[in-house]
Amino acid sequence: MDLNKYFPLNNQVTKNQVNTLIIAIVIYIVASIVVSFVLAFLSFVPVIGLLVQLVSFLFGIYCLVGLILAILKYVN
C-alpha cells in the first residue's frame, strides 16, 4: 500500500540527509499547532466548535501518521 500520495511531504525525506527529516517534522508540528489555535478560537461557537474539534482530531491523526512515516522513510 503506497501512502506517498496521501503524504506528499514525505517524498522530500531522504535517507542520508537529516535536515530533510527535521524540516518534515517541524512542518507537521507547526501545522498541528496552528489547527489547535484555530480550535481554541472557534470552540466557543456551538455547531462550528464541534465541527472544528472533529477536523482538528482528524488532522492530528494525519500529522502523527505523517511523522511516523517520515521517520520510517528516513530509517529505511
C-alpha positions in Angstrom: 0.0 0.0 0.0 1.6 3.3 -1.2 0.8 6.1 1.2 3.1 8.6 -0.6 0.1 10.1 -2.4 -1.6 10.9 0.9 1.6 12.3 2.5 3.4 14.2 -0.2 5.7 16.0 2.3 7.4 12.7 3.0 8.7 12.5 -0.6 11.3 15.1 0.3 12.8 12.9 3.1 15.9 11.1 2.0 18.0 8.5 3.9 21.3 10.3 4.4 20.1 13.8 4.9 18.8 14.5 8.4 17.8 18.1 7.6 15.0 16.9 5.3 13.6 14.8 8.2 13.8 17.8 10.6 12.0 20.0 8.1 9.2 17.5 7.7 8.9 17.1 11.4 8.8 20.8 12.0 6.2 21.3 9.3 3.9 18.6 10.8 4.3 20.0 14.3 3.6 23.6 13.2 0.6 22.7 11.2 -0.8 20.8 14.1 -0.2 23.8 16.5 -1.9 26.1 14.0 -5.0 23.9 13.8 -5.1 23.7 17.6 -5.1 27.5 17.8 -8.0 27.7 15.4 -9.8 25.1 17.5 -9.2 27.3 20.6 -10.7 30.4 18.9 -13.7 28.6 17.4 -14.6 26.2 20.2 -17.0 28.7 21.8 -19.4 28.6 18.8 -21.7 25.6 19.4 -22.1 24.0 16.0 -18.9 25.2 14.4 -16.9 24.2 17.5 -18.0 20.6 17.2 -17.0 20.5 13.5 -13.7 22.2 14.2 -13.0 19.7 17.0 -13.6 16.8 14.6 -11.4 18.3 11.9 -8.7 19.1 14.5 -8.8 15.5 15.8 -8.5 14.0 12.3 -5.8 16.4 11.3 -3.8 15.5 14.5 -4.0 11.8 13.5 -2.9 12.8 9.9 0.1 14.7 11.3 1.0 11.8 13.7 0.9 9.2 10.9 2.9 11.6 8.7 5.6 12.0 11.3 5.8 8.2 11.8 6.0 7.6 8.0 8.7 10.3 7.6 10.8 8.7 10.3 10.4 5.3 8.8 11.3 6.6 5.3 14.5 8.2 6.8 15.4 5.0 8.6 14.9 2.7 5.6 
